[in-house]
């Protein structure tokens, strides 16, 4: 069985700086990263970031969806 994961983080109070977006890029080369959003889905493997740490440092809202296939 494989696991599907989808992560979406939103920055509502302030946009991410270019330096912050570069830091986030280190977590995933495939993620969609904008000044207000980090989104990525995984069909094989797992997300390398720590959602709690990302919330404390960068974002205001997170949505995580996981399912075994």
Secondary structure, 3 states (H helix, E strand, C coil): CCEEEEEEEECCCCCCCHHHHHHHHCCCCCCEECCCEEEEEECCCCCCCCHHHHHHHCCCEEEEEEEEC
